[in-house]
Amino acid sequence: MATKSKRSAPVVQAKADLIESLNEDLAGELGAIIQYIVYAAKVTGPYRPQLVEFFLAEVPDEQRHAQFLANKIVALGGEPTMQARPVAVAESNREMLVAVLEAEQRAVRDYTQRAEQAEEYGDKGLAVELENIVSDETRHAEETERILRDWPF
């Protein structure tokens, strides 16, 4: 019996670590929702209509990611966080776009690590879903990079 509990201890720890990491990702998604909504309200200038549309179009994706993460955390026996990751304060349209790009690039890195973590834990379905989120976040980052490419300084 002691052998069985010794073997299950690493699995229990891996599950706890996964839940903690997924909660960090959930905080990131909650922060992204806030970021996009606030930035949409703050943009100014001749590109305001396009930037408002760009920012608000991202909210449903981030909301789906947040809901998926919250559901998975509960399914694993955890408690989803209700704390958003802090959002970068940005004053100009360019600063907002740079902050969005940095947040999306971080999300790509985090979800890539999380997919590996899920694979190691043995949850193939979670790993696949996280790879899908990596794809979404990569598209968001690439679109933001394209907007910034010829942005006036």
C-alpha positions in Angstrom: 0.0 0.0 0.0 2.8 2.4 0.8 4.3 1.8 -2.7 1.1 2.8 -4.3 0.8 6.1 -2.4 4.5 6.9 -3.2 3.8 6.4 -6.9 0.6 8.5 -6.7 2.3 11.4 -4.9 4.1 12.6 -8.1 0.8 12.4 -10.0 -1.0 14.4 -7.3 1.8 17.0 -7.4 1.7 17.2 -11.2 -2.0 17.7 -11.1 -1.7 20.5 -8.5 1.1 22.1 -10.5 -1.1 21.9 -13.7 -4.1 23.5 -11.9 -1.8 26.3 -10.6 -0.4 26.9 -14.1 -3.9 26.8 -15.7 -5.0 29.4 -13.1 -2.1 31.7 -14.2 -3.3 31.3 -17.8 -6.8 32.1 -16.7 -5.6 35.2 -15.0 -3.9 36.1 -18.3 -7.1 35.6 -20.2 -9.1 37.7 -17.8 -6.5 40.4 -18.1 -6.6 40.2 -21.9 -10.4 40.8 -21.8 -9.9 43.8 -19.6 -7.1 45.1 -21.8 -9.0 44.8 -25.0 -12.2 46.5 -23.6 -10.3 49.3 -22.0 -8.0 49.9 -25.0 -11.0 50.0 -27.3 -12.5 52.8 -25.2 -9.2 54.7 -25.1 -8.1 54.7 -28.7 -8.0 58.0 -30.5 -7.3 59.5 -33.9 -8.1 58.7 -37.5 -7.7 54.9 -37.0 -10.0 54.8 -34.0 -12.9 52.9 -35.7 -10.6 50.2 -37.0 -8.7 49.9 -33.7 -11.9 49.7 -31.7 -13.1 46.9 -34.0 -9.8 45.2 -33.8 -9.6 45.2 -30.0 -13.3 44.3 -29.5 -13.1 41.4 -32.0 -10.5 39.7 -29.8 -12.7 39.7 -26.7 -14.8 36.7 -27.7 -11.7 34.5 -28.3 -10.2 35.5 -25.0 -13.5 34.8 -23.3 -13.7 31.3 -24.8 -10.2 30.6 -23.7 -11.0 31.8 -20.2 -14.2 29.7 -20.0 -12.4 26.6 -21.2 -9.6 27.1 -18.6 -12.1 27.7 -15.8 -14.0 24.6 -16.8 -10.9 22.5 -17.0 -9.6 23.7 -13.6 -12.9 22.7 -12.0 -12.8 19.3 -13.8 -9.4 18.7 -12.4 -10.7 19.5 -8.9 -9.3 23.0 -8.6 -10.8 26.4 -7.9 -10.6 28.9 -10.8 -9.0 32.3 -10.0 -11.1 35.4 -10.2 -8.0 37.7 -10.3 -6.9 39.1 -13.6 -3.3 39.5 -14.5 -2.4 43.2 -14.4 -2.8 45.1 -17.6 -0.1 47.4 -19.0 -1.1 51.0 -18.8 -0.8 52.6 -22.3 -1.6 56.1 -23.4 -1.1 56.1 -27.1 -2.5 53.8 -29.8 1.0 52.6 -30.5 1.7 51.8 -26.8 -1.6 49.9 -26.7 -0.7 47.8 -29.7 2.8 47.1 -28.3 1.3 46.0 -25.0 -1.2 43.8 -26.8 1.6 42.2 -28.9 3.7 41.6 -25.8 0.7 40.0 -24.0 -0.1 37.8 -27.0 3.5 36.7 -27.3 3.6 35.8 -23.6 0.4 33.8 -24.1 2.0 31.8 -26.9 5.0 31.0 -24.7 2.8 30.1 -21.7 0.4 27.9 -23.7 3.2 26.1 -25.4 4.6 25.3 -22.0 1.2 24.3 -20.7 0.6 22.0 -23.6 3.9 20.2 -22.8 2.9 20.1 -19.1 -0.5 18.6 -20.0 1.2 16.0 -22.2 3.5 15.1 -19.3 0.6 14.8 -17.0 -1.1 12.5 -19.4 -4.1 14.6 -20.5 -3.8 14.4 -24.3 -7.2 16.2 -24.8 -6.0 19.2 -22.7 -2.7 19.3 -24.6 -4.6 19.4 -28.0 -6.9 22.2 -26.8 -4.0 24.2 -25.5 -2.3 23.8 -28.9 -5.4 25.2 -30.5 -5.2 28.2 -28.1 -1.5 28.6 -29.2 -2.8 28.8 -32.7 -5.3 31.5 -31.8 -2.8 33.5 -29.8 -0.3 33.3 -32.6 -2.8 34.7 -35.1 -3.6 37.5 -32.7 0.1 38.3 -32.3 0.8 38.2 -36.1 -2.1 40.5 -36.8 -0.9 43.0 -34.2 2.6 42.8 -35.7 1.2 43.6 -39.1 -0.6 46.6 -37.8 2.5 47.9 -36.1 4.8 47.2 -39.0 4.2 50.5 -40.7 2.7 52.4 -37.8 3.9 56.0 -37.6 6.2 56.6 -34.7 
